[in-house]
Amino acid sequence: MDVVAGKWKSLILWELHEHGTRRFAELRRGLPGVSEKMLIQHLREMEEDGLVHREVYRQVPPKVEYSLTGQGVSLNAALAPLAAWGTERIRRIGADPVSFDDDAKAG
Protein backbone atom coordinates (compact mmCIF):
# COMPACT_ATOMS: atom_id res chain seq x y z
CA MET A 1 0.00 0.00 0.00
CA ASP A 2 2.98 2.34 0.52
CA VAL A 3 3.58 2.29 -3.23
CA VAL A 4 0.21 3.92 -3.97
CA ALA A 5 -0.12 5.97 -0.77
CA GLY A 6 -0.89 9.59 -1.51
CA LYS A 7 -3.74 11.27 -3.30
CA TRP A 8 -1.94 11.81 -6.58
CA LYS A 9 -0.07 8.55 -7.24
CA SER A 10 -3.00 6.60 -8.64
CA LEU A 11 -3.99 9.63 -10.69
CA ILE A 12 -0.45 9.95 -12.08
CA LEU A 13 -0.55 6.25 -12.98
CA TRP A 14 -3.86 6.71 -14.78
CA GLU A 15 -2.69 9.87 -16.60
CA LEU A 16 0.39 8.06 -17.92
CA HIS A 17 -1.74 5.03 -18.80
CA GLU A 18 -4.27 7.09 -20.74
CA HIS A 19 -1.84 9.41 -22.53
CA GLY A 20 1.45 7.53 -22.64
CA THR A 21 4.78 9.28 -22.24
CA ARG A 22 4.35 12.79 -20.87
CA ARG A 23 6.54 15.75 -20.04
CA PHE A 24 6.27 17.31 -16.58
CA ALA A 25 4.13 20.25 -17.71
CA GLU A 26 1.77 17.91 -19.57
CA LEU A 27 1.34 15.79 -16.44
CA ARG A 28 0.68 18.88 -14.34
CA ARG A 29 -1.98 20.13 -16.79
CA GLY A 30 -3.60 16.69 -16.75
CA LEU A 31 -3.86 16.74 -12.94
CA PRO A 32 -5.63 19.99 -12.02
CA GLY A 33 -5.00 20.95 -8.42
CA VAL A 34 -1.66 19.19 -7.95
CA SER A 35 1.16 21.45 -6.81
CA GLU A 36 4.51 21.37 -8.54
CA LYS A 37 6.17 20.27 -5.29
CA MET A 38 3.74 17.38 -4.75
CA LEU A 39 4.02 16.18 -8.35
CA ILE A 40 7.82 16.21 -8.18
CA GLN A 41 7.75 14.33 -4.86
CA HIS A 42 5.36 11.66 -6.08
CA LEU A 43 7.20 11.19 -9.38
CA ARG A 44 10.49 10.70 -7.51
CA GLU A 45 8.92 8.17 -5.16
CA MET A 46 7.28 6.34 -8.04
CA GLU A 47 10.58 6.24 -9.92
CA GLU A 48 12.31 4.78 -6.82
CA ASP A 49 9.53 2.18 -6.55
CA GLY A 50 10.01 1.17 -10.19
CA LEU A 51 6.60 2.37 -11.38
CA VAL A 52 7.71 5.31 -13.52
CA HIS A 53 10.64 5.72 -15.89
CA ARG A 54 12.24 9.16 -16.10
CA GLU A 55 14.09 9.86 -19.36
CA VAL A 56 16.36 12.92 -19.43
CA TYR A 57 17.39 14.27 -22.83
CA ARG A 58 20.63 16.26 -22.72
CA GLN A 59 19.66 19.23 -24.84
CA VAL A 60 18.97 22.93 -24.48
CA PRO A 61 16.43 23.51 -23.11
CA PRO A 62 16.49 20.28 -21.07
CA LYS A 63 13.75 17.77 -21.83
CA VAL A 64 12.46 15.18 -19.34
CA GLU A 65 9.77 12.62 -20.09
CA TYR A 66 7.91 10.23 -17.81
CA SER A 67 6.40 6.89 -18.76
CA LEU A 68 5.10 3.79 -17.02
CA THR A 69 7.35 0.80 -16.46
CA GLY A 70 6.04 -2.75 -16.68
CA GLN A 71 5.41 -2.63 -12.95
CA GLY A 72 3.44 0.60 -13.35
CA VAL A 73 1.30 -0.97 -16.06
CA SER A 74 0.60 -4.03 -13.90
CA LEU A 75 -0.27 -1.85 -10.89
CA ASN A 76 -2.75 0.07 -13.06
CA ALA A 77 -4.35 -3.24 -14.02
CA ALA A 78 -4.59 -4.19 -10.35
CA LEU A 79 -6.28 -0.86 -9.54
CA ALA A 80 -8.83 -1.14 -12.38
CA PRO A 81 -11.44 -2.99 -10.24
CA LEU A 82 -11.22 -0.22 -7.63
CA ALA A 83 -11.85 2.38 -10.33
CA ALA A 84 -14.83 0.37 -11.58
CA TRP A 85 -16.20 0.15 -8.03
CA GLY A 86 -15.88 3.93 -7.61
CA THR A 87 -17.58 4.60 -10.93
CA GLU A 88 -20.46 2.26 -10.03
CA ARG A 89 -20.82 3.87 -6.60
CA ILE A 90 -21.03 7.33 -8.15
CA ARG A 91 -23.71 6.06 -10.56
CA ARG A 92 -25.64 4.31 -7.77
CA ILE A 93 -25.79 7.24 -5.37
CA GLY A 94 -26.35 9.74 -8.17
CA ALA A 95 -23.42 11.91 -7.18
CA ASP A 96 -21.35 13.99 -9.51
CA PRO A 97 -17.78 12.76 -9.85
CA VAL A 98 -15.50 14.72 -7.56
CA SER A 99 -13.05 16.94 -9.40
CA PHE A 100 -9.45 17.25 -8.34
CA ASP A 101 -10.03 20.89 -7.41
CA ASP A 102 -12.76 20.10 -4.85
CA ASP A 103 -10.22 18.77 -2.33
CA ALA A 104 -7.97 21.79 -2.78
CA LYS A 105 -10.89 24.14 -2.05
CA ALA A 106 -11.97 22.14 1.00
CA GLY A 107 -8.48 21.72 2.46
C-alpha positions in Angstrom: 0.0 0.0 0.0 3.0 2.3 0.5 3.6 2.3 -3.2 0.2 3.9 -4.0 -0.1 6.0 -0.8 -0.9 9.6 -1.5 -3.7 11.3 -3.3 -1.9 11.8 -6.6 -0.1 8.6 -7.2 -3.0 6.6 -8.6 -4.0 9.6 -10.7 -0.5 9.9 -12.1 -0.6 6.2 -13.0 -3.9 6.7 -14.8 -2.7 9.9 -16.6 0.4 8.1 -17.9 -1.7 5.0 -18.8 -4.3 7.1 -20.7 -1.8 9.4 -22.5 1.5 7.5 -22.6 4.8 9.3 -22.2 4.4 12.8 -20.9 6.5 15.8 -20.0 6.3 17.3 -16.6 4.1 20.3 -17.7 1.8 17.9 -19.6 1.3 15.8 -16.4 0.7 18.9 -14.3 -2.0 20.1 -16.8 -3.6 16.7 -16.8 -3.9 16.7 -12.9 -5.6 20.0 -12.0 -5.0 20.9 -8.4 -1.7 19.2 -7.9 1.2 21.5 -6.8 4.5 21.4 -8.5 6.2 20.3 -5.3 3.7 17.4 -4.8 4.0 16.2 -8.4 7.8 16.2 -8.2 7.8 14.3 -4.9 5.4 11.7 -6.1 7.2 11.2 -9.4 10.5 10.7 -7.5 8.9 8.2 -5.2 7.3 6.3 -8.0 10.6 6.2 -9.9 12.3 4.8 -6.8 9.5 2.2 -6.6 10.0 1.2 -10.2 6.6 2.4 -11.4 7.7 5.3 -13.5 10.6 5.7 -15.9 12.2 9.2 -16.1 14.1 9.9 -19.4 16.4 12.9 -19.4 17.4 14.3 -22.8 20.6 16.3 -22.7 19.7 19.2 -24.8 19.0 22.9 -24.5 16.4 23.5 -23.1 16.5 20.3 -21.1 13.8 17.8 -21.8 12.5 15.2 -19.3 9.8 12.6 -20.1 7.9 10.2 -17.8 6.4 6.9 -18.8 5.1 3.8 -17.0 7.4 0.8 -16.5 6.0 -2.7 -16.7 5.4 -2.6 -12.9 3.4 0.6 -13.3 1.3 -1.0 -16.1 0.6 -4.0 -13.9 -0.3 -1.8 -10.9 -2.8 0.1 -13.1 -4.3 -3.2 -14.0 -4.6 -4.2 -10.3 -6.3 -0.9 -9.5 -8.8 -1.1 -12.4 -11.4 -3.0 -10.2 -11.2 -0.2 -7.6 -11.9 2.4 -10.3 -14.8 0.4 -11.6 -16.2 0.1 -8.0 -15.9 3.9 -7.6 -17.6 4.6 -10.9 -20.5 2.3 -10.0 -20.8 3.9 -6.6 -21.0 7.3 -8.2 -23.7 6.1 -10.6 -25.6 4.3 -7.8 -25.8 7.2 -5.4 -26.4 9.7 -8.2 -23.4 11.9 -7.2 -21.3 14.0 -9.5 -17.8 12.8 -9.9 -15.5 14.7 -7.6 -13.0 16.9 -9.4 -9.5 17.2 -8.3 -10.0 20.9 -7.4 -12.8 20.1 -4.8 -10.2 18.8 -2.3 -8.0 21.8 -2.8 -10.9 24.1 -2.1 -12.0 22.1 1.0 -8.5 21.7 2.5 
